[in-house]
Amino acid sequence: MALVRWQPFREASLFDRDFASYLDRALGAAFALSTPQRMVAPMDVVRSGDDLLVRVELPGIDVANDVDISVEDRMLYICGTRDSSRGYSDDDVVFRESTQTSFSRTLPLPEAVGPDDVSADYVDGVLEIRVKGGARAAEKHEKRRIEVRSVASPSPKEAPASQVGAHPDAD
C-alpha cells in the first residue's frame, strides 16, 4: 500500500467545489442567478483641448438612480449597478437570464483638479465626465519604447560540467 501525503488546503478547495456543485444541483438556476455579478464598464480617457474627457459605456443603466460619481483625495470614483430585471414582478417572469450587476471604476486626477472642475452628462448610453483643465494639469510623458534584451543561455558544450549535470569529479 502506497503512502499518500495529505494536503489539507487541497481538500478544502475540493470541498468548496463539491459543495458549490451540490448547491447548484439542489437549488437550480434560482440560486446561481441570485448572486450579483460584477461587470467591467469600458472606459476611455481622451484629451479635449485643456480638459480630460472620461467616457464610460453604460447602456441600459438608469444613471440618475443607479450611478454614483464622486471626487475624493484626487481620485474620481464611478460606481453603480445595472438591474435588467427591473419592472417585472417575480410572478410575471417565466425564464430569467438577466441579473443585477455592479461596476466600479477609479481614476487618479491631477493635483490642480478639484471637485468643482468635474461635470458629467449621459448621452446615448455613454457617460461623459469632463475634467476641466485636467489635460493641461496632467503631465505629458514622452512615449519611450523599452528594448528587451535576450540573454542567450550557454550551450551544453560551452557550459561547465557542474551546470550540465555531470559529477564535478568525473573526467
C-alpha positions in Angstrom: 0.0 0.0 0.0 1.4 3.4 -1.0 1.5 6.3 1.4 -0.2 9.5 0.1 0.8 12.8 1.5 -2.2 14.7 3.0 -2.7 18.2 1.6 -5.3 19.9 3.8 -5.7 23.0 1.6 -6.3 20.8 -1.4 -9.0 19.0 0.5 -10.6 22.3 1.5 -10.7 23.5 -2.1 -12.2 20.2 -3.3 -14.9 20.5 -0.5 -15.7 24.1 -1.7 -16.0 23.0 -5.3 -18.2 20.0 -4.4 -20.4 22.0 -2.1 -21.0 24.7 -4.7 -21.8 21.9 -7.2 -24.2 20.4 -4.7 -26.0 23.8 -4.2 -26.3 24.3 -7.9 -27.9 20.9 -8.4 -30.1 21.2 -5.3 -31.3 24.8 -5.8 -31.0 25.0 -9.5 -30.8 28.2 -11.5 -32.6 30.3 -8.9 -29.6 30.0 -6.6 -27.0 30.6 -9.3 -28.7 33.7 -10.7 -29.4 35.3 -7.3 -25.7 36.0 -6.8 -24.9 39.6 -8.0 -22.4 39.6 -10.9 -19.5 42.1 -11.5 -19.1 43.9 -14.8 -16.3 46.0 -16.2 -17.6 49.2 -17.7 -15.4 50.1 -20.7 -13.7 53.4 -20.2 -11.8 55.8 -22.4 -9.9 58.9 -21.3 -9.1 61.4 -24.0 -7.8 65.0 -24.2 -10.3 67.6 -25.4 -8.5 70.9 -25.5 -7.4 71.7 -22.0 -9.8 69.2 -20.5 -9.9 65.5 -20.0 -12.9 63.6 -21.2 -13.7 60.3 -19.5 -16.2 58.2 -21.5 -17.8 55.2 -19.8 -20.1 52.9 -21.7 -23.2 52.3 -19.6 -26.0 51.3 -21.9 -29.3 50.4 -20.3 -28.5 51.9 -16.9 -30.6 54.4 -15.1 -27.8 56.8 -14.4 -29.9 59.2 -12.3 -30.7 56.5 -9.8 -28.1 53.8 -10.1 -24.7 55.6 -10.7 -22.7 57.5 -8.2 -19.8 59.8 -9.3 -17.6 61.4 -6.7 -14.2 63.0 -6.3 -12.2 62.5 -3.1 -8.5 62.8 -2.4 -7.7 63.5 -6.1 -9.5 60.3 -7.2 -12.5 60.1 -9.5 -14.9 57.3 -8.4 -17.6 55.9 -10.7 -19.7 53.1 -9.4 -23.2 51.8 -9.9 -25.5 48.9 -10.6 -27.5 47.5 -13.5 -30.7 45.7 -12.8 -32.0 44.3 -16.1 -35.0 42.7 -14.4 -36.4 45.9 -13.1 -40.0 46.5 -14.0 -41.1 42.8 -13.8 -42.6 41.2 -10.8 -41.3 37.7 -10.0 -44.8 36.3 -10.7 -44.6 37.5 -14.3 -41.2 36.0 -15.1 -41.3 32.7 -17.0 -37.5 32.5 -17.6 -34.7 34.9 -16.5 -31.2 35.2 -17.6 -30.7 38.9 -16.8 -29.2 39.6 -13.4 -28.2 42.5 -11.3 -24.6 43.6 -11.9 -22.4 46.1 -10.3 -19.4 48.0 -11.5 -16.8 50.4 -10.1 -14.1 52.4 -11.9 -11.4 54.7 -10.3 -9.2 57.2 -12.0 -6.5 59.3 -10.4 -6.8 63.1 -11.1 -4.1 65.7 -11.5 -3.2 67.8 -8.4 -4.6 71.0 -9.8 -8.1 69.5 -10.3 -10.8 69.8 -7.6 -14.3 68.5 -7.3 -15.8 71.7 -8.8 -13.8 71.0 -12.0 -15.7 67.8 -12.7 -19.1 67.6 -14.6 -21.0 64.7 -16.1 -23.5 64.1 -18.9 -25.2 60.9 -20.1 -25.8 60.7 -23.9 -26.9 57.6 -25.8 -25.7 55.1 -23.2 -22.3 56.8 -22.7 -21.5 58.6 -19.5 -19.2 61.6 -20.3 -17.3 63.1 -17.5 -15.4 66.3 -18.2 -12.5 67.2 -16.0 -11.8 71.0 -16.6 -8.1 71.8 -17.0 -7.2 68.1 -16.5 -5.3 67.8 -19.7 -3.3 70.9 -19.0 -2.6 69.9 -15.4 -1.7 66.3 -16.3 2.0 65.8 -17.1 2.5 64.6 -20.5 5.2 61.9 -20.6 7.0 61.1 -23.8 6.4 57.6 -25.0 9.6 55.6 -25.0 9.9 52.0 -26.3 11.9 49.8 -24.0 14.0 47.3 -25.8 14.1 43.8 -24.3 17.5 42.2 -24.4 17.7 38.5 -25.0 20.3 36.8 -22.9 21.4 33.6 -24.6 21.9 30.5 -22.4 25.3 28.8 -22.9 25.0 25.6 -24.9 25.8 22.3 -23.2 29.2 22.2 -24.9 30.2 25.6 -23.6 28.7 25.2 -20.1 30.9 24.0 -17.2 30.3 20.3 -16.3 28.7 21.3 -13.0 25.9 23.0 -14.8 25.2 20.2 -17.3 24.6 17.6 -14.6 27.9 15.8 -14.7 29.6 15.0 -11.5 32.4 17.5 -10.8 35.0 14.7 -10.1 34.2 12.9 -13.3 36.8 13.1 -16.2 
